């Protein structure tokens, strides 16, 4: 079984969120077998900064769904969306 790299856009629910703490909570929420391989930050609008973690997950039937669900449950996350996915 191969692996998949997915770049996921995570929008915080407030511009006042500590992005370092949010990133740590995202890392701690990952399901077994998934890992973050770098995080980019991009200004969106009105002081909001989105996190773009690149997550490596096994290439199985669920794909990135478990990671998306875990990220969506993290305190301080407004929305989660997959930007792109590719096999590695």
MORARA-V628533 format. One record per residue. N is the residue number from 0. RES is the residue in three letters. PHI is phi in radians with two decimals (NA if undefined). Layout:
N&RES&PHI + N&RES&PHI
This chain:
0&UNK&NA + 1&UNK&-1.54 + 2&UNK&-2.20 + 3&UNK&-2.17 + 4&UNK&-1.84 + 5&UNK&-2.18 + 6&UNK&-1.63 + 7&UNK&-2.04 + 8&UNK&-1.59 + 9&UNK&-2.04 + 10&UNK&-1.70 + 11&UNK&-1.26 + 12&UNK&-1.48 + 13&UNK&-2.75 + 14&UNK&-1.24 + 15&UNK&-1.53 + 16&UNK&-1.18 + 17&UNK&-1.31 + 18&UNK&-1.17 + 19&UNK&-1.14 + 20&UNK&-1.15 + 21&UNK&-1.08 + 22&UNK&-1.07 + 23&UNK&-1.13 + 24&UNK&-1.12 + 25&UNK&-1.10 + 26&UNK&-1.08 + 27&UNK&-1.27 + 28&UNK&-1.57 + 29&UNK&-1.05 + 30&UNK&-1.22 + 31&UNK&-1.04 + 32&UNK&1.64 + 33&UNK&-1.82 + 34&UNK&-2.58 + 35&UNK&-1.59 + 36&UNK&-2.07 + 37&UNK&1.81 + 38&UNK&-2.37 + 39&UNK&-1.78 + 40&UNK&-2.18 + 41&UNK&-2.34 + 42&UNK&-1.17 + 43&UNK&-1.85 + 44&UNK&-3.02 + 45&UNK&0.92 + 46&UNK&1.49 + 47&UNK&-1.36 + 48&UNK&-2.16 + 49&UNK&-1.58 + 50&UNK&-1.70 + 51&UNK&-2.19 + 52&UNK&-1.29 + 53&UNK&-1.68 + 54&UNK&-1.91 + 55&UNK&-1.74 + 56&UNK&-2.30 + 57&UNK&-1.10 + 58&UNK&-1.49 + 59&UNK&-2.10 + 60&UNK&-1.04 + 61&UNK&-1.38 + 62&UNK&1.02 + 63&UNK&-1.61 + 64&UNK&-1.00 + 65&UNK&-1.11 + 66&UNK&-1.19 + 67&UNK&-1.02 + 68&UNK&-1.13 + 69&UNK&-1.11 + 70&UNK&-1.11 + 71&UNK&-1.12 + 72&UNK&-1.47 + 73&UNK&-1.22 + 74&UNK&-1.08 + 75&UNK&1.73 + 76&UNK&-1.65 + 77&UNK&-1.51 + 78&UNK&-2.64 + 79&UNK&-2.36 + 80&UNK&-2.55 + 81&UNK&-1.45 + 82&UNK&-1.49 + 83&UNK&-2.79 + 84&UNK&-2.43 + 85&UNK&-2.68 + 86&UNK&-1.36 + 87&UNK&-2.20
